[in-house]
Amino acid sequence: MSKKEAAKKLIRLFGDMNIIGVLHSILIETSKYIIIILFAVYTWYCFTVFLGSNSDKKEKIYNKQKRIMYIIHFICSLVLFLNSLDYKIIAYYFIQLAFLIIVGKIYPYVYNGMSKIILNNMLMLITTGFIMLERLGEKYIVKQMVFAAAICFASLFIPFLIEKFEYFDKFGWGYAVIGIVMLALVFVIGEEKYGAKNWIVIGNFALQPSEFVKIVFVFFVAALLSYPAGFKHIVKVSVFAAVHVLILVAEKDLGAALIFYITYIIILFIASSNTFYLAAGLGGGAAAAFIAGQLFTHVQTRVTAWRDPWSYIDTAGYQVAHSLFAIGTGGWSGMGLGGGMPGAIPVAESDFIFSAICEELGAFFGLCLIFVEISCFIMFINISLKMQRKFYKLTALGLSIEYIFQVFLTIGGVIKFIPSTGVTLPLVSYGGSSVISTVILFSIIQGMYVLNGVKEDGYGKEPKSRRKKKDAQGA
């Protein structure tokens, strides 16, 4: 081959590479706008589906949401594959697609009469987590898929358990003891991560007891406050609730401590209808926060980082500053999936995953994600209001408060609205404990909703055992 021919071949090669690069850039740029538009439509349906009373129309909207979710999942997986040309991504895509289809088909059958908007939102949030964790690294996505699949399968038995054991409200003090023991267990066999000693590590599996105790905690409070009681009884319940919070403070798990405390105050206020308890609780919480800021150096560090992360960008403000950099870099439309540097964000897979989402998919996508979370909360509260038994009502309320307050703490921390508390974004962040506990939370509310015999918008039926009981009574 002559030098001239070799030069022409080289030019053609570089020309082809340039075309490929241009096409790749166009793909990333175009896909991000398509994803944003689709997710905006999905979010719009979350709030407009209840306008009117046409059940067939609502069913069509639920199906449209599922189709949008599948399309977003496909586009994101395609972009991730073209970015890396890693054929494992194709395998992950089909495994995740099978998971979404199977759960979407089986859950309405098992949870007969369930809220379909909550199911769609749960799967949409899990899908968003899959996409971002796959982007961040293979070591995250594999475990997350296993955790999600395992708990969704196990949650199929929750309606059966709730229906068979109708006396969950009789074991209030037992829940309190179980919760305290589980939290205190970390002092014996626990390990410290990110400044908080709140993990139990068994081999390659790390367990965060507080994620599961928060569900037990709501059962404890709801059971003991679901019937009229005097001031002395409330004092006793408050003491045991305070023990939960103090253990978490001692573990330096301040995010969980805040979630437990706020949840208790709101359940107490709703159960008693006494504004004094609400005012005293909020005042006591403010005083405790001030004292904690004076006593604990890690609290002082987080407050310092919140006030002025830029002056301490190499030390206390490192996480918050990089989070803000990422969100600012992404802007409203994002850098495109694969176009940013989410790996530069500290703990991007868990505490700061919202920053990674905003960097690559855009702040508009992040805003829609917040509205989807709010949609879940509104539905939870709606379900709580429809409950007939006070225990169910308070349990659904408590789990709803835990959920939305955790969302507030996570997103508020990464955007510098409040000091960072080190909690995860439910169903989106990496972590077996977080995903498992949140799916259980969703499933308990759905299970109680079904058992309560409330029909959602004319859909569904009551559990078979209850229908048989009514038939026997001539109902």
N, C-alpha and C positions, 0 to 999 in steps of 0.2 A: 504494500500500500504506500502510495506517495505521500509526501508531507502535505500537499494540497488537499488530497482526499481525506487524510486524517483530520485536518483542520476543519473541513466541511462537516465531517461526521461529528466532531466535537461541538461545533456550532449548533447542529441539529439537536444534539443531546441536551445542550443547555437551553435551547429553545423549547424543547419538549418539557424540560423541568420547570421552566418559567411558566409555561401554560398550565402545568399541573398546579404550581403554586398559586397562580391567579384563580384557577377554578376552586381550589381549596379555600382560599380567602373569601370568594364569593359565597361558597356554601356556608361557611361559618357565619358570615354577615347576614345572609338571607334567613338562615335557620333560626337565628335568635329572635328575629321579628315575628316569624311564624309562631314560634313557641310562646312568645309574649301575648300575641293576639289570641291564640287558642286558650291559654291559661286565663286570660281576661274574660273570655266567653264562659269558660267553666265557672269562674268565680261569680259572674253575673247570674248564672243559673242557680247558684247556691242561695241567692236572696230573692229571686223572682219566681222560683218554682211554686211558692205557696200563694201567689196571687191568683185568685179564682178558686173554684172548687171542682174543676173538671179532672177527674182521676186519670182518665186516659191521657190527657195532655201532660200531666205530671209524670206519668210513667214514661212517656216519650222523652221528657227532659232528663230523667234519670239515665235513660239509655244513651242520650246524647252526651252526657257527662262522661260515661264510661268510654264511649268512642273517642272523645277528646283526649282522655287519659291515655288510651292505647296509641293514639297518633303522636302525642308528645313523647311518650316512652320510645316509640320507634324512631322518631327524628333524632332524639338525643343519643340513642344507642348507635344510630348510623353515623352521626358526627364523631362520636367517640371512637368508633371503629376506623373511620377514615383518617382520624388524627394519628392513630397508633398502628393501624394495620395488624392489630393483635386479634387473632381469631378466637381467643377466649371470650372476647366481648360478644361475639355472635352467640356463643353458648350461654353466656350470662343472660343475654336478651331473651332467648327462648325459655330459659328456666324461669325468669321473672314473669314473662308473659303467661306461662302456664300457671304460675302462682296467682296472678291477678285474676285470671279467668276462673280458676277453680274456686278461690275464695269468693269471688263475685257470684258464683252459681250456688255454692253450698250454703253460705251464710243466710240468705233469704229463706231457704228451706228449713234450716235448723231454728233460726230466730224468726219464727212465723209471725209476721205482723210488725217487723222491725222498722226502724227509721232508715230508709234507703239513702237519704242524703248523708247521714252519718257514715254509713258503709262506704259510699263513694269517696267521701272526704278522707276517711282513714286510709283507703287504698291510694288515693292521690298523694297524700303526705308520705306514705311509705315509698311510693314510686319516686318522688322527688329526692328522698334520701338515698335510694338506690343509685340514681343518676349521679348525684354529687359524690357519693362515696366511691363509685366506680371511677369517677374522674380523679379522685384523690389517691387511689391506690388499691391494688388487688387484695392486699391484706385486710382491708376494711370490708369490701363488698361481699366476700365469701361468707364471713362470719355473720354479717348482717342478714344475708338471705337465709342462712340456717336458723338464726334466731326468729326472724319474722315467720318463716314457714312453720317452725315448731310451735310457737305460741298461738298462731292462728288455728292450727289443728287442735291444740289443747283447749282453746277457748270454745270449741264446738260443744264441750261438755258443760259449760257454765249454765246455760238455761236449764239443763237437767238437774244440776246441783241446786240451783235456786228454787226450782219447782218441788224437788223432793224434800229439801230441808227448809221448811217454811218458818223456822224459829231462829233465824240468825240474830234477831234482836234480843235474844235471851242470854247472850254470852258477852255482854258489854265489858265486864271486868276481866274476863278471860282474854278478850282482844287487847286490853290495856297491858296485861302481863306479857302476852306474846310479843307485842310491839316493843316494850321496854327491853325484854331479854334479847331480842334480835338486834336492836340498836347497840346495846351494851356489849354484844359479842365481839365487836371490833376492837374493844380494849384488850381482849384476850388473844385473838388470832388475826386481828386486822393489820393492814398495811397502809402506809401513807402515800397518797398521790396528789400532786398539785397543791401541797400544803395542807390537805385535810386527811385525817386518819379515818376514813369511812369505807374502806374496801376490804373484802375478804378474798384472797387469791387462792384458788385450788388448781394447781397445775397451770394450764394455759388459760383458765377461765377466771375472770375477775368479777366478783359479785358485789353490788352496792346495796346493802340491806335497807337503807332508807327508801329506796325506790319501791320496795314491796311493803314496807311498814306504813307508808303513807296511805295505802289502801286499807290496811288493818286499822290504822288510826281513825279513819273516817267511820268504819264499822263500829269501833269503840265509842266514839263520840255520839254518833247517830243513835246507837242502841240505848245509851244511858240518858239521852235527852229527848227521846221520842215519846215520853209520857210525862204528865205533870209531876213536878217535884219541887221541894222546897229549896231554900237558899243553902242549907247545909249540904244537900246532895250536889248542888252545882259547885260548891267549894271543893268537894271531894273529887268530882270529875275534873275540875280545873287543875287541881294539884297533880293528878296523874297525867294530864295533858302537858303541864309545865315540865314534868320529868322527861317526857319525850323531847321537848324543845331544848332543855338544858343539856341532855346527853349529846344532841346534835351540835350544840354550841361548843361543848367540850371537845368534840371531834373536829371542830373548826369547819363544819359543814353548814355554813351560815345560810346558804341558799335554801337548803332543805328545812332548816330551822324556821326561816321566814314563811315558807309554804305551810308548814304545820301550824304555825302560830296564827296566821291570817285565816286559814281554813277553820280553825277552832273558834275564833272570835265571831266569824260570820255565821257558822252553824248555831252557836250559842244565842246569837242575836235573833236569828230566824225562829229558833225553837222556843225562845222565851218571850219574844216581842218586847224586850226590855232595852230601851235605848241607853240606859245607864251602863249595861254590860258592854255595849259597843263602844261607848265613849271611854270607859275605863280601860278596855282592852287596847284601843288605839293609843291612848295616852301612855299606858304601861309599855306598849311596844316601842313608842318613841323614846321613852326614858331608857329602856333596855338597849336600844340602838346607840344612844349617846354614851352609855356606860361601856358598852362593848368597844366603841371607838376609842375610849380612853384606856382600856385595859389590854386589848389585843393588837399587837403590832401588824398582823396580817390584815386586820380591818383598816388600820391607819394607812397601810400601803395601798389598798384598793381605793380608799377615798382620795388619796393623793393622786393616784392614776386617773381617777374620774375627773377631778378638778382641773388638772393640767397635765395631760399625758405627754405633751410635746416637750415640756421641760425635763421629763424623766424618761425619754424615749428609749434609752439604753437599759433602764432598770425597771422601775415600777410601772411605767406607762407603755412598756414594749408591746403588750398584747393589744391594748385599746388603740394605740397609735397605728399599728399595722392593720387592725380591723377597719379603722376609719380610712386609711389609705386605700384599702381594697374596695370599700364601698364607693369612695370618691372616684377611684379609677374606673370602675364599671359604669358609673353614671346611671341614667334612666334605662338605657337599653343593654348595658353590659358589654363585655369584651367578646362575647360569644363563647360557647362551650369549647374549652381547650385553648382559648385565646388569652387567658389571664395567668396569674401565678398564685393560685390558692394555697399551694404548698408553703408559701412564705408567711401565711397567717398562722400564728401559734394556735395549736389545738383546733385546727380548722375542721377536723372530722367530728368534733363533738360540741364543745362550748361555743365555738365561733363559726359554725357551719353556715349561719345566716349571712355572714360577711362573704364567705366563698360563693354563696348563691348569688348575692348581689353583684359581685365582681364579674362573674361570667354570664349570668342570665339577666342581670339588670335590677335596678332598684324598683322598677315597675313590677317585675316578676315577684320580687320580695314583698312588695305592698299587697299584691294579690294573695300571696301565701299567708300574710297576716289576716286578710279578710276570710280566707278559708278556715283558719284557726278560730276566728271569731264566729263564723257560721256554725262550727261544731259546738262552741260554747252556748250559743243561742238555742240550738236544738237540745242540748243537755238541760238547760234551764227550763225549756218548754216541756220536756219530758218530766222533770222534777215537779213542775206545777200540776201535771196531770195525774201524778201518783195519788192513790187513795190512802194507803198506809203511811203513817208519818215516818216510820223507819226508812221506808223506801224513798220517801220524799227527801229526807235529810241526807241519806246516803248519796242519792243522785246529785243533790246540791253540793255536798262536800267534795265529791269527786270532780264536779264541774269547776269549783273554785280552785282546787289543786291544779287542774289542767291549765286553765287560763292564766293563773298567776305564775305558773312555771314558764309559760310562753312570754308573759310580760317581763319576767326577770331575765330570760335568755336574750330576747331581742333588745330590751332596754339596756342591757349591759354592753352589747356589741356596738350599739349606736351612740353610746355615751349619754344616754338619757338618765341612767342610774349607775351606781357603781357595779362592776361585774361581780356576780355571785357564784359563778362556776357551775351553773345547771345547764342541762341539755335541752335542745328543742325537741319536744315530743314527736316521735315517729320519724323524724328527719335525721337527727344526730346519730352518730355511731354509738353503739353500746347495747349489749344484751339486756342488762338490767332495765335500762330506760325503755327499750322497745317492748320487752315482755310486760312490764308493769303498765305501760300505756295501753297496749292492746287489751289487757285484762280490764283496765278502767273502762274503755269503750264497751267491752263485752258485758260487764256487770250492769252498766246503765241500760244497754239494749235488752239484756235478759230480764231485768226488773220491769222495764217498759212492756215487754211482751207478757210477762207473768201478770202484770197489773191489769191486763185485759183491755188496754187502751188501743184503739184502732187509729192508725195514722192516716188521716185524709181518706178514710173509707177503704184503706188497704188492709189486707191480712186478716188473721183470725186469732182467737185466743188459743192458748195451749190446749192440747187434746184432753188432758186430765181435767182441766177446769170446765171445758165444754161438757164432758161426760157428767161432772158433778152437777152442773146446772140442769142438764137434761133429767138427771135422777130426781132433782128437786122440783122439776116442772118449770124450770126457768126458760 
